[in-house]
Amino acid sequence: MTGSHATPAHPAKNSERHRGGAMALLVIASCQLMVVLDITIVNIALPHMQKSLGFSTENLSWVINAYTLTFGGLLLLGGRLGDILGRRRVFVFGVLLFVFASLLGGLSQESWQLLAARSLQGVGGAIASPTALSLITTTFREGPERNRAFGVFAAVSAGGSAIGLLAGGLLVEWLDWRWVLFVNVPIGLLIALATPRYIAESERRPGHFDVAGALTSTVGMVLLVYGFIRASEDGWSDALTLGSFAAAVVLLTGFIAIERGSRQPITPLWMFRDRNRAGVYGMMLSLAAAMFGMFFFLTLFVQNVLDFSPLRAGLAFLPVSAIIAVGAGLASQLLPRWGPKPFMVAGALFAATGLGWLTLTDVHSSYLGSILGPMLVFGFGMGMQFVSLTLMAVSGVAPKEAGAASGILNATQQVGGSLGLSILVTMFGTASRNEATEQVPEFLQEATPAQLLEFRRTGELPPPWADQVLTSGVSSAFVVAACFAVFAALIALLVIQVRPADLARLQGGATPLAGEETVDSGQDEPRADPDTDRPAKGS
């Protein structure tokens, strides 16, 4: 009788644990979705933010950069915070900070208020996102259960951009641009309330925070980006432009010195000694620069020149997300047979082709005739890249270093996107000013008295002259973006070397044990000292 009563308890416990695990995964995935889609959901609202708060086109890029720079710059520090202070506690704090910043951003009445709120959002995202990924490893048991959880997390990360485009279009169309920020408030509060119920606290680990490294790298990159954007408006000889570049060099040099001397650096510099990982990080810098630029400038073009509504603009970009998924799926299926290098080269060339095609854009371009085709070519190439770059970034890395290797890749994507966008904005500003100089005489001859009065008041050309200026700047920016993609292709062709051990891992064969040396094109990968997280002496 005892046995007959005990038996049904096991399915009940398993069912309860399954429901608890499903709810925990829902909480973690919801946080990642909120953080990831925040870039694209804001992209759709950019033209409306520009009109409402008086941004110039060059300064408008700070709405993106303020978020991505703090997010990328503090991403590795956010992961370490969770390890040392407890992941659940830090996760909830990051979510609440993100919610508070979103509320402030939605209430902004001045441009500087929105930029400050976006920076604070980036801090919250940098704390919550890496902690969310770590929580999967502590919440789900190794094996199929954890693999499924990682699969859901990856799908949410990949699909977040598409959801953000559509949600941004709906919110701006039906409500107001402020709701692309307000929408985070109820979602984030629900996540914060549900977390203590469904996610257990992790064990704390000893360690210290590399705050100096995080601050010098983040502030240095902010000043570098500011220098490029300032140059686009005030010229390269401007005192503030030169001062920003000089301060950026000092801070970034100091960052390298701090990381070299730190026992637990936020960015393990020895990761860059492996030629493949260094090449992957260089490719991600270049490709992220091209991708951020494409979305930023096409968003302005389709809404300002093609006169798309926010909802129509969001729908216009959805095919890119779909084709990215197709490219990623194809690459993941064929990688074990051919290795990642062919897909890295081909993917970068596809991206360069799409961007080169976009340089032909003019005021007479249409969405179907001039925009959709290049976007699909670009997206297909980027889909091939995402899988290949991620696999190469963690290939041959000891388990304890996998988090750092993938974390640097994510940080490189955010920082590279911000830096690249600032360079593209500089090119845009130069080309659009030159075009405006040519358009003004024609405008003065053909303008109505009302248009002349408005021009004297604002100094801005009205359509169709403004469309010509914007289009000229956008086309010139795509020339530089295509160069970024070509540079990534050259890195893939000349730097990346796929090792037999890499192919063995992709094919599910035998791989070296953690800590064992791997063949690295004549270079030995330094092994980490378990006490300091630094390469052991003599490695």
C-alpha positions as CSV (number, residue, x, y, z in Angstrom):
1,M,0.0,0.0,0.0
2,T,2.8,2.4,0.9
3,G,4.4,1.9,-2.5
4,S,1.1,2.4,-4.3
5,H,0.6,5.7,-2.5
6,A,4.2,6.9,-3.1
7,T,4.3,6.3,-6.9
8,P,1.9,9.0,-8.0
9,A,3.9,11.7,-6.1
10,H,6.8,11.6,-8.6
11,P,4.8,12.7,-11.6
12,A,3.3,15.4,-9.6
13,K,6.7,16.7,-8.4
14,N,8.0,16.5,-11.9
15,S,5.0,18.4,-13.2
16,E,5.4,21.0,-10.6
17,R,9.1,21.4,-11.3
18,H,8.4,21.6,-15.0
19,R,5.9,24.4,-14.5
20,G,8.3,26.2,-12.2
21,G,11.1,25.9,-14.8
22,A,8.8,27.1,-17.6
23,M,7.8,30.2,-15.5
24,A,11.5,30.8,-14.7
25,L,12.4,30.6,-18.4
26,L,9.4,33.0,-19.2
27,V,10.7,35.5,-16.7
28,I,14.3,35.4,-18.0
29,A,13.3,35.4,-21.7
30,S,10.9,38.3,-21.1
31,C,13.8,40.4,-19.7
32,Q,16.1,39.6,-22.6
33,L,13.3,40.4,-25.1
34,M,12.7,43.8,-23.4
35,V,16.4,44.7,-23.4
36,V,17.1,43.5,-27.0
37,L,14.1,45.0,-28.7
38,D,14.8,48.4,-27.1
39,I,17.2,49.4,-30.0
40,T,14.8,48.6,-32.9
41,I,11.6,49.8,-31.1
42,V,13.3,53.2,-30.6
43,N,14.6,53.3,-34.2
44,I,11.1,53.5,-35.7
45,A,10.4,56.5,-33.4
46,L,13.5,58.5,-34.3
47,P,11.9,60.9,-36.8
48,H,9.2,61.7,-34.3
49,M,11.7,62.2,-31.5
50,Q,13.6,64.5,-33.8
51,K,10.6,66.7,-34.5
52,S,9.4,66.7,-30.9
53,L,12.7,67.5,-29.1
54,G,14.5,69.4,-31.8
55,F,17.4,67.0,-32.6
56,S,19.6,67.6,-35.6
57,T,20.1,64.5,-37.7
58,E,23.7,64.2,-36.4
59,N,22.7,64.5,-32.8
60,L,19.8,62.2,-33.3
61,S,22.3,59.3,-33.5
62,W,22.9,59.8,-29.8
63,V,19.5,58.4,-29.0
64,I,20.9,55.1,-30.2
65,N,24.5,55.6,-29.1
66,A,23.7,56.7,-25.5
67,Y,22.1,53.3,-25.0
68,T,24.5,51.0,-26.9
69,L,27.6,52.6,-25.5
70,T,26.7,52.2,-21.8
71,F,25.2,48.8,-22.5
72,G,28.2,47.5,-24.4
73,G,30.7,49.3,-22.1
74,L,29.3,47.9,-18.9
75,L,28.1,44.5,-20.1
76,L,31.1,42.5,-18.7
77,L,31.0,44.4,-15.4
78,G,27.2,43.6,-15.2
79,G,28.0,39.9,-15.4
80,R,30.6,40.0,-12.7
81,L,28.2,41.9,-10.4
82,G,25.8,38.9,-10.6
83,D,28.6,36.5,-9.8
84,I,29.7,38.4,-6.7
85,L,26.5,39.8,-5.3
86,G,24.0,37.1,-6.2
87,R,22.5,36.8,-9.7
88,R,18.8,37.1,-8.7
89,R,19.4,40.2,-6.6
90,V,21.4,41.9,-9.4
91,F,18.9,40.8,-12.0
92,V,16.0,42.4,-10.2
93,F,18.0,45.6,-9.7
94,G,19.0,45.8,-13.4
95,V,15.3,45.3,-14.4
96,L,14.1,48.0,-12.0
97,L,16.8,50.4,-13.1
98,F,15.8,49.8,-16.8
99,V,12.1,50.4,-15.9
100,F,12.9,53.7,-14.1
101,A,15.1,55.0,-17.0
102,S,12.3,54.1,-19.5
103,L,9.8,56.1,-17.4
104,L,12.2,59.1,-17.4
105,G,12.8,58.8,-21.1
106,G,9.1,58.8,-21.9
107,L,8.6,61.9,-19.8
108,S,11.5,63.8,-21.4
109,Q,10.8,67.4,-22.5
110,E,14.3,68.2,-23.6
111,S,16.7,66.3,-25.8
112,W,19.4,66.1,-23.0
113,Q,16.8,64.5,-20.7
114,L,16.1,61.7,-23.3
115,L,19.8,61.1,-23.8
116,A,20.4,60.8,-20.0
117,A,17.5,58.4,-19.7
118,R,18.8,56.3,-22.6
119,S,22.2,56.1,-21.0
120,L,20.6,54.9,-17.7
121,Q,18.6,52.4,-19.7
122,G,21.9,51.1,-21.1
123,V,23.3,50.7,-17.5
124,G,20.2,48.7,-16.5
125,G,20.4,46.5,-19.6
126,A,24.1,45.9,-19.0
127,I,23.3,44.6,-15.5
128,A,20.2,42.6,-16.4
129,S,21.1,40.9,-19.7
130,P,24.3,39.0,-18.8
131,T,22.8,38.1,-15.4
132,A,19.7,36.7,-17.3
133,L,22.0,34.4,-19.3
134,S,23.9,33.3,-16.2
135,L,20.6,32.5,-14.4
136,I,19.8,29.8,-17.0
137,T,23.0,27.9,-16.0
138,T,21.9,28.0,-12.3
139,T,18.2,27.4,-12.8
140,F,18.2,24.5,-15.4
141,R,20.1,21.2,-15.1
142,E,22.8,20.5,-17.6
143,G,21.6,18.5,-20.6
144,P,18.4,18.7,-22.7
145,E,16.7,20.9,-20.2
146,R,19.4,23.6,-20.2
147,N,19.8,23.2,-24.0
148,R,16.2,23.9,-24.6
149,A,16.4,27.0,-22.3
150,F,19.4,28.3,-24.2
151,G,17.5,27.7,-27.4
152,V,14.6,29.8,-26.2
153,F,16.9,32.5,-25.0
154,A,18.7,32.6,-28.4
155,A,15.4,32.7,-30.3
156,V,14.2,35.6,-28.2
157,S,17.5,37.5,-28.7
158,A,17.3,36.9,-32.5
159,G,13.6,37.7,-32.8
160,G,13.7,40.8,-30.6
161,S,14.7,43.1,-33.4
162,A,11.7,42.0,-35.5
163,I,9.3,42.4,-32.6
164,G,10.7,45.8,-31.8
165,L,10.2,47.0,-35.4
166,L,6.6,46.0,-35.4
167,A,5.8,47.1,-31.9
168,G,7.5,50.4,-32.4
169,G,5.4,51.1,-35.5
170,L,2.2,50.2,-33.7
171,L,2.9,52.3,-30.7
172,V,4.0,55.4,-32.6
173,E,1.2,55.1,-35.1
174,W,-1.6,54.5,-32.6
175,L,-0.3,56.3,-29.5
176,D,2.9,58.5,-29.4
177,W,6.6,58.1,-29.6
178,R,6.9,58.2,-25.8
179,W,5.1,54.8,-25.6
180,V,8.1,53.0,-27.1
181,L,9.7,53.8,-23.7
182,F,6.6,53.7,-21.5
183,V,5.8,50.1,-22.7
184,N,8.8,48.8,-20.7
185,V,7.4,50.0,-17.4
186,P,4.6,47.4,-16.9
187,I,6.6,44.6,-18.5
188,G,9.6,45.3,-16.3
189,L,7.5,45.5,-13.1
190,L,5.9,42.2,-13.8
191,I,9.4,40.6,-14.3
192,A,10.7,42.1,-11.1
193,L,7.7,40.8,-9.1
194,A,7.8,37.3,-10.6
195,T,11.6,36.8,-10.3
196,P,11.7,36.1,-6.5
197,R,8.9,33.6,-6.8
198,Y,10.2,31.5,-9.6
199,I,14.0,32.0,-9.6
200,A,16.3,30.9,-6.7
201,E,19.2,33.0,-5.6
202,S,22.6,31.9,-6.7
203,E,25.6,31.3,-4.5
204,R,27.9,34.3,-4.2
205,R,31.5,34.0,-5.5
206,P,34.5,35.9,-4.1
207,G,36.0,38.6,-6.4
208,H,36.3,42.3,-7.0
209,F,34.9,44.7,-9.4
210,D,37.0,46.2,-12.2
211,V,35.2,49.6,-11.9
212,A,38.2,51.5,-13.2
213,G,38.4,49.4,-16.3
214,A,34.6,49.7,-17.0
215,L,34.6,53.5,-16.5
216,T,37.7,54.3,-18.6
217,S,36.6,52.1,-21.5
218,T,33.0,53.4,-21.5
219,V,33.9,57.1,-21.0
220,G,36.7,56.8,-23.6
221,M,34.4,55.4,-26.2
222,V,31.8,58.0,-25.5
223,L,34.4,60.8,-26.1
224,L,35.6,59.1,-29.2
225,V,32.0,58.9,-30.6
226,Y,31.4,62.5,-29.5
227,G,34.5,63.6,-31.4
228,F,33.3,62.1,-34.7
229,I,29.8,63.5,-34.3
230,R,31.2,66.9,-33.3
231,A,33.4,66.9,-36.3
232,S,30.4,66.3,-38.6
233,E,28.9,69.6,-37.4
234,D,31.8,71.9,-36.5
235,G,34.7,70.5,-38.5
236,W,37.9,68.6,-37.6
237,S,39.8,71.7,-36.5
238,D,37.2,72.5,-33.8
239,A,38.8,72.7,-30.3
240,L,36.2,70.5,-28.7
241,T,36.5,67.9,-31.5
242,L,40.3,67.7,-31.0
243,G,40.0,67.7,-27.2
244,S,37.5,64.8,-27.3
245,F,39.8,62.7,-29.4
246,A,42.8,63.5,-27.2
247,A,40.9,62.6,-24.0
248,A,39.6,59.5,-25.6
249,V,43.1,58.3,-26.5
250,V,44.3,59.0,-22.9
251,L,41.4,57.1,-21.4
252,L,41.5,54.1,-23.7
253,T,45.3,53.9,-23.2
254,G,44.7,54.0,-19.5
255,F,42.0,51.3,-19.9
256,I,44.5,48.9,-21.5
257,A,47.1,49.6,-18.8
258,I,44.4,48.9,-16.1
259,E,43.4,45.6,-17.7
260,R,47.0,44.5,-18.1
261,G,47.6,45.0,-14.4
262,S,44.2,43.8,-13.0
263,R,43.9,40.4,-11.2
264,Q,40.3,40.1,-12.5
265,P,40.1,42.4,-15.5
266,I,36.7,43.2,-17.0
267,T,38.2,42.5,-20.5
268,P,40.7,39.7,-20.5
269,L,43.2,41.0,-23.0
270,W,44.8,37.6,-23.5
271,M,41.6,36.6,-25.4
272,F,42.9,38.7,-28.3
273,R,46.2,36.7,-28.6
274,D,44.3,34.0,-30.5
275,R,44.2,35.1,-34.1
276,N,40.8,33.7,-34.7
277,R,39.1,35.4,-31.8
278,A,40.9,38.7,-32.5
279,G,39.7,38.4,-36.1
280,V,36.2,37.6,-35.0
281,Y,36.1,40.7,-32.8
282,G,37.5,42.9,-35.6
283,M,34.8,41.5,-37.9
284,M,32.0,42.2,-35.4
285,L,33.2,45.8,-35.0
286,S,33.0,46.4,-38.7
287,L,29.8,44.5,-39.4
288,A,28.0,46.0,-36.4
289,A,29.0,49.5,-37.7
290,A,27.5,48.7,-41.0
291,M,24.3,47.2,-39.6
292,F,23.6,50.0,-37.1
293,G,24.1,52.5,-39.9
294,M,21.8,50.7,-42.3
295,F,18.9,50.7,-39.9
296,F,19.5,54.3,-38.7
297,F,19.6,55.9,-42.1
298,L,17.0,53.7,-43.8
299,T,14.6,54.5,-41.0
300,L,15.0,58.2,-41.7
301,F,14.8,57.7,-45.5
302,V,11.6,55.6,-45.6
303,Q,9.7,58.0,-43.2
304,N,11.1,61.4,-44.3
305,V,11.6,60.8,-48.1
306,L,9.2,57.9,-48.9
307,D,6.7,59.3,-46.4
308,F,6.0,55.9,-44.7
309,S,3.9,55.9,-41.6
310,P,5.7,54.4,-38.5
311,L,3.7,51.2,-38.8
312,R,4.4,50.9,-42.5
313,A,8.1,51.6,-41.7
314,G,8.1,48.8,-39.1
315,L,6.5,46.4,-41.6
316,A,9.0,47.4,-44.3
317,F,11.9,46.2,-42.1
318,L,10.4,42.8,-41.1
319,P,11.7,41.0,-44.3
320,V,15.3,41.7,-43.0
321,S,14.6,39.9,-39.8
322,A,13.1,36.9,-41.7
323,I,16.0,36.7,-44.1
324,I,18.5,36.9,-41.2
325,A,16.8,33.8,-39.8
326,V,17.1,32.0,-43.1
327,G,20.8,32.9,-43.4
328,A,21.5,31.7,-39.9
329,G,19.6,28.5,-40.4
330,L,21.5,27.7,-43.6
331,A,24.8,28.4,-42.0
332,S,24.1,26.3,-38.9
333,Q,23.1,23.3,-41.1
334,L,26.2,23.5,-43.3
335,L,28.9,24.6,-40.8
336,P,29.8,21.1,-39.7
337,R,30.6,20.1,-43.3
338,W,32.4,23.2,-44.5
339,G,33.5,25.0,-41.4
340,P,32.7,28.6,-40.5
341,K,35.3,30.5,-42.7
342,P,33.4,30.2,-46.1
343,F,30.3,31.6,-44.4
344,M,32.2,34.4,-42.8
345,V,33.8,35.5,-46.1
346,A,30.6,35.0,-48.1
347,G,28.4,36.6,-45.5
348,A,30.6,39.8,-45.3
349,L,30.6,40.0,-49.2
350,F,26.8,39.6,-49.2
351,A,26.5,42.5,-46.7
352,A,28.9,44.6,-48.7
353,T,26.9,44.0,-51.9
354,G,23.7,45.0,-50.2
355,L,25.2,48.2,-48.8
356,G,26.8,49.0,-52.2
357,W,23.5,48.6,-53.8
358,L,22.0,51.1,-51.3
359,T,24.5,53.8,-52.4
360,L,22.4,54.1,-55.6
361,T,19.5,55.4,-53.5
362,D,18.1,58.8,-54.6
363,V,14.9,60.9,-54.2
364,H,13.2,58.9,-57.0
365,S,13.9,55.5,-55.3
366,S,11.0,53.3,-54.2
367,Y,10.8,50.7,-51.5
368,L,10.2,47.7,-53.8
369,G,12.5,48.9,-56.6
370,S,15.5,50.2,-54.5
371,I,15.3,49.3,-50.8
372,L,13.9,45.8,-50.4
373,G,16.4,44.0,-52.6
374,P,19.5,45.4,-51.0
375,M,18.1,44.9,-47.5
376,L,17.4,41.2,-48.2
377,V,21.0,40.7,-49.6
378,F,22.4,42.4,-46.6
379,G,20.2,40.5,-44.1
380,F,21.1,37.1,-45.7
381,G,24.8,37.8,-45.3
382,M,24.4,39.0,-41.7
383,G,22.4,35.9,-40.8
384,M,25.4,33.7,-42.0
385,Q,27.7,35.9,-39.9
386,F,25.9,35.7,-36.6
387,V,26.2,31.9,-36.3
388,S,29.8,31.8,-37.6
389,L,31.1,34.6,-35.5
390,T,29.6,33.2,-32.3
391,L,31.0,29.7,-32.8
392,M,34.4,31.0,-33.6
393,A,34.5,33.4,-30.6
394,V,34.0,30.5,-28.2
395,S,35.9,27.8,-30.1
396,G,38.7,26.2,-28.2
397,V,37.9,28.3,-25.0
398,A,38.1,26.6,-21.6
399,P,34.6,26.5,-19.9
400,K,35.5,29.1,-17.3
401,E,36.5,31.5,-20.1
402,A,33.5,30.9,-22.4
403,G,31.5,33.7,-20.6
404,A,34.3,36.2,-21.1
405,A,34.8,35.2,-24.8
406,S,31.1,35.6,-25.7
407,G,30.7,38.6,-23.5
408,I,33.5,40.4,-25.3
409,L,31.8,39.5,-28.6
410,N,28.5,41.1,-27.4
411,A,30.2,44.2,-26.1
412,T,32.1,44.5,-29.3
413,Q,28.9,44.5,-31.3
414,Q,27.4,47.3,-29.2
415,V,30.5,49.5,-29.1
416,G,31.3,48.8,-32.8
417,G,27.8,49.8,-33.8
418,S,28.0,53.1,-31.9
419,L,31.5,53.9,-33.1
420,G,30.6,53.0,-36.7
421,L,27.4,55.0,-36.6
422,S,29.3,58.1,-35.4
423,I,31.7,57.7,-38.4
424,L,28.8,57.3,-40.8
425,V,27.1,60.3,-39.3
426,T,30.2,62.3,-39.9
427,M,30.2,61.3,-43.6
428,F,26.5,62.0,-43.7
429,G,27.0,65.5,-42.3
430,T,29.7,66.4,-44.7
431,A,27.8,65.2,-47.8
432,S,24.5,66.7,-46.7
433,R,26.1,70.1,-46.1
434,N,27.7,70.1,-49.5
435,E,24.4,69.2,-51.1
436,A,22.6,71.9,-49.1
437,T,25.0,74.5,-50.5
438,E,24.0,73.4,-54.0
439,Q,20.3,73.3,-53.2
440,V,20.0,76.7,-51.5
441,P,20.3,78.9,-54.7
442,E,17.6,76.7,-56.5
443,F,15.4,77.0,-53.4
444,L,15.7,80.8,-53.2
445,Q,14.6,81.0,-56.9
446,E,11.6,78.7,-56.6
447,A,10.4,79.1,-53.0
448,T,7.1,80.7,-52.0
449,P,7.1,83.7,-49.6
450,A,5.9,81.5,-46.8
451,Q,8.8,79.0,-47.4
452,L,11.3,81.8,-47.5
453,L,10.0,83.2,-44.2
454,E,10.3,79.7,-42.6
455,F,13.7,79.2,-44.0
456,R,15.0,82.5,-42.5
457,R,13.5,81.5,-39.1
458,T,14.8,77.9,-39.0
459,G,17.7,77.7,-41.5
460,E,16.3,74.4,-42.7
461,L,15.2,73.6,-46.3
462,P,11.7,72.3,-46.8
463,P,10.8,69.3,-49.1
464,P,11.6,68.5,-51.8
465,W,15.0,70.3,-51.4
466,A,15.4,68.8,-47.9
467,D,14.7,65.3,-49.4
468,Q,17.6,65.8,-51.8
469,V,19.9,66.9,-49.0
470,L,19.0,63.9,-46.8
471,T,19.2,61.4,-49.6
472,S,22.7,62.7,-50.7
473,G,24.0,62.3,-47.1
474,V,22.4,58.8,-46.7
475,S,23.9,57.6,-50.0
476,S,27.4,58.8,-49.0
477,A,27.1,57.1,-45.6
478,F,26.3,53.8,-47.3
479,V,29.6,54.1,-49.2
480,V,31.5,54.0,-45.9
481,A,29.2,51.2,-44.6
482,A,30.0,49.1,-47.6
483,C,33.7,49.7,-46.9
484,F,33.2,48.4,-43.4
485,A,31.7,45.2,-44.7
486,V,34.5,44.7,-47.3
487,F,37.1,45.2,-44.4
488,A,35.3,42.4,-42.5
489,A,35.5,40.1,-45.6
490,L,39.3,40.8,-45.8
491,I,39.7,39.9,-42.1
492,A,37.8,36.6,-42.7
493,L,39.9,35.8,-45.7
494,L,43.3,36.7,-44.4
495,V,43.1,36.2,-40.6
496,I,40.7,33.4,-39.8
497,Q,42.2,29.9,-39.8
498,V,39.9,27.1,-39.0
499,R,41.7,24.4,-37.1
500,P,41.1,20.6,-37.2
501,A,39.9,20.8,-33.6
502,D,37.3,23.4,-34.5
503,L,35.8,21.2,-37.3
504,A,35.9,18.2,-34.9
505,R,33.8,20.1,-32.4
506,L,31.3,21.2,-35.0
507,Q,31.0,17.7,-36.2
508,G,30.5,16.3,-32.7
509,G,33.8,14.5,-32.7
510,A,36.5,14.4,-30.0
511,T,37.7,17.7,-28.7
512,P,40.5,18.6,-26.4
513,L,39.7,18.7,-22.7
514,A,39.4,22.0,-20.9
515,G,42.8,23.3,-20.1
516,E,44.6,21.2,-22.8
517,E,46.5,23.0,-25.5
518,T,45.1,23.2,-29.0
519,V,46.8,23.8,-32.2
520,D,46.5,27.4,-33.2
521,S,48.3,28.1,-36.4
522,G,51.6,28.1,-34.7
523,Q,50.5,30.0,-31.6
524,D,49.8,28.6,-28.2
525,E,46.6,29.8,-26.4
526,P,47.5,31.0,-22.9
527,R,45.9,29.0,-20.2
528,A,44.3,30.8,-17.3
529,D,45.5,30.7,-13.7
530,P,42.4,29.5,-11.7
531,D,43.2,31.9,-8.9
532,T,43.5,35.1,-10.9
533,D,41.6,34.5,-14.2
534,R,44.9,35.5,-15.9
535,P,47.2,33.5,-18.1
536,A,49.4,31.2,-16.1
537,K,53.1,32.1,-16.1
538,G,55.0,30.2,-18.7
539,S,51.9,29.5,-20.8
